[in-house]
Structure formats: C-alpha cells, structure tokens
C-alpha cells in the first residue's frame, strides 16, 4: 500500500481495501470447502460454489460467484453494494443492492 500511495500521491481507498478483503475471504472459504490448498481443480470448483456472509456490510449479505448465464461459468464475484446518501456531511445508509450478473 505504501508503494501505491507513493506512485499516486494518495492512500489506498476503502473500495480497494474492501475488494481485497472480500476476494481473500472467498479464497479462504473455497480452500476450506475444498479441504485442500494443493489441488487447484478442487479449489477452483469450490470457488465457483462458495457462499458466505459478508460481515462488513449491514445484515451480513451473502457473497457468491455469479455470471453462469453471461460468461458460461460462475466467475463474477457478486458483492452487494451499499447505497448511501451523503447529506449535510452525514452518511445515510439507504440500503443494500443485490443486483448481480446473471
């Protein structure tokens, strides 16, 4: 992250941090579900089928891989998006969007 900050002149933002966190959580869950980290075929299958609650969003929405209809395989990480309104310097949580690539 220090290298990113030096190259861009700004620190890594929250979105980048969240993207790395959810990706790591998905991989760790897939390894756990596969029962191995040394068999890439088992881990890949488990990764396509992984589902887990995302603890950093309100009400722990589910994270999973989608995209079978669009890409022919579940390769698109489906992470719900928080919809917020910033008004008068205050963040108001309007809800969680669960739109995903079919």
N, C-alpha and C positions, 0 to 999 in steps of 0.2 A: 504494500500500500504506500510505503514511503516513496518507492520508485514512481508510482502513478502520480502522487502529489508533486514530486519534483518535475516530472515531464509535463504536467498540465497546469501546475500552479494552484491547484485546489485539491482538497482531500477527497477520498472516495466517498461518494454519497450513499445515502441509505438504500437506494434502489440496487446499486451494485452489491452492497453487503447482503441484502435480502436474497438476491439472485444466487449468490454463492452459498448462502446458508441453506436454502431450500434444495439446491442441487446436491449438496453434501448430505442432507437428511435423506433424500431419495436414494442416493447411492448406498448409504449405510443401511437403510431399511432393505434394499434389494439384496445386499450381501448377507444380511441376517436371514432374510426369507429363503435365499438360495442355499444357505448353510455352508457356503464356501466363498472365498475370495480368489481362489486359484483356478477356478473353472469359468472362463469368460462366457461360455454359452449359457451356463446356468444363471450367472449374474445378469446377462442380457435379457433372458426370459423373465427373470424376477423383476427386473427394472421396468419392463413393459407392463407388468401386472401389479406393481407396487401401489398401495393406497395407504395414506396415513394422515392424521390430523395435523394441520399447521399451527403450532402453538403460539405464533407471534401475531395472529390476527384474531379479532373478536370472534367468539363462539367456535374457535378451532375448526375452520372449514377444511374440507378434505382436499388433499393434493394427490394427483394421479397423472398418468400419461394418457393423452387423448390423440386424436388425429388418424384413427384407422380409416375412416371414410375418406379423408382428404389425402393422406400420404400412403395408405395401404398398410400401415403399422402404427402402433401407438408410440410415437416418437416425440410428441409435443408435450412438454411439461405443462400441465394445467394448474396454474396457481391463481386462486381467486384474487381479484383486485379490490382494494378498499376504495370506496368512492367518498371523498371528503369535500367539504366546502370551507374555505378559509374566509372568514368574515370578521372584520374589526380585530384582526390579529389572533383570532381564536379558531382552532380546528374543530369542525363539527363533522362527526362520522355519519354519513348518510346511508351507509350500508355496504354490503359486500357483493360484488358482481361475480357470478359463477359462469359467465359465458366462456365457452371453450371451443376449440377447433374440433368439429365432428370427425 
